[in-house]
């Protein structure tokens, strides 16, 4: 997939997660419900809002990215920590390994103390040998506090520099 299209699609995924899953949940849902602990795992505590963003993450990557190129999506909260998309392919058939954190900083965001971030890194799939050193493209999008309706988005492509800006939330 062409780099510009990749960035555009990942930024669109981030915006949908930000607006629909996170900002909407923080504004409309009772704080107690979205802040409920659904899993207290070995490495992290998973909250109800994390489950919302993880579901949206898989659906959006399946529709927007895996419809172009097969991927292995790696994210906390997924069964086994990964899912091959489109569904039914083997991990080895994926062209890209995409590591994503749909809400980095959940606890602070839940209590509206500071912004969280959606983080995504994209690397060619070299099997289990793939590492963060292989990341060719990275995108991060701010998850603003409810009272903040501008958010930053930053992206970088290996060898092409870093870009970014402040963007208005599309959430009403």
N, C-alpha and C positions, 0 to 999 in steps of 0.2 A: 504494500500500500504506500502511496506517496506521502511523504512526511507532512506536508501542509494539511492534507485531508485527515491524517491521523490526529494531528493537534486539534483540528476543528471538531472532530468527533469526540475526542476525549474531553475537550472543554465543554461540549454540549452535554455529555454525560455528567460532568461535575456540576454544571448549572442545574440540571434536573434534580440531582441528588440534593444540592443546596436548597433549591426552592421548594420542591415538593416534599422531600423526605425529612429534611432537617428543620428549615425555617418554619414550614407549615406545622410540623409536629410540635416545635417549641412554642409557637404562638397559640395553637388551638387546643392541643391536648393538655389535660391536667398534668402538671409537672410531676406529680407522684407516679402517674402511669408510665410516662416515658423514661423516668429515672429509675424504674424498678429494675433490680438486678435479675437477669434471666439466666446467667451462668457466671460462676466465679471460678474461672479456669486457672490453670497452672501459671500462665504468664500474664493474664489480664482479666479484668472484670468486664463482662458484657452486659450492657443495659438494653432496655426495650427499644430505645431509639437506634441503637446499633443494629438490631435485627431489621428495623425498617430500612435503614440505609443499605444493609447487605443484600436484602431481597431486590431492591431497586438496582443496585450495582450489577448483580448477575443478569437481571433482565435487560438492562441497557447495554451492557457489553455484548450480550448474546445478539441483540437486534442490530446494534450500530457498528460493532467491530467484527464479530465473528461471521457476519453476513458477507464480509469482504475477504477476511483471512482467518483461518482457524487459530485459536489462541488457547493458552493455558492461563487461566486467571487464578492468581494466588492472593488470598486475603484471609485475614483473621475471621473466624466465625463460620467459614465454609467447612463442610464435612471433609475432614482430612486436610484442611487448609488450602484446597485447590479444586478447580473444576475445569474440565476441558470443554471448550465451546467451539462450534455448535455441539450440542449434547450428542453423545454417542461416539465421538472421535476418541482416539487414544492420545495420551499425553505426547507421545512421540510424533504425532501427526501435526501438532501445533507449529505454526511458523514463528509465533511470538510468545514469550513469557511476559505476562503483565502482572506486576505486583501492585496492589492497591490497598489503601486504608481509607475507607469511606468517611470515617470520622476519627481524626487524630486529635485527641484532647477532649474526649466525650464529657468527662466529669466537669471540667471548667465551663464547657458550653452549656451543659444541662442547668447549671446554677447561674448562668449568665454572668460569669466573672471575666471570661476572656474568650476570644474567638477560637474556633477549632479549624482544622484544615482537612481537605480531601487531597490525598497524595497518590500519585500514579507514576510508575516507572515502567518503561517498555524496553525489552531486550530481545534479540533474536534467540530462538530456542536452541540451545546447545545441550539439551537434556539436563541431567543433574549437575553437569559441570557449569551451567549458567550461573553467573554471580552478578552482584551489583556493579562490578566493573564493566559488564556487558551492556549496561543501560545506555540506550541511544537517544531516548526521548523521555523527558520528565515533565509532569504538569502538577501544579498545586493550586488549589482554589480555596480561598478563605471562606469559612462558615461563620458569618457575622452574628453578633448578638442580635436579639429580636429588635432592639432599639436602633440598630445600625443597618441601613439599607444600601450601603455601598460595600463591595467586597473586592479584594485584590485577587488577581489571577496571574500566575507566573508560569512560563514554560521555557524549556531549553532543549536544543537539539545539539548533539555532539558535533563540534566543529562549526556551529552556526551562531553561537552566542545565546544570550538570555533575553527574553522579552516579557512584557507584562503591562498591566494597567489596572485601573479601578473601574468596576462595572456595577451598574444598577441592578438590584435584584428584580426579577420578573414576577416575584410573588406579590399578589395584590396587597 
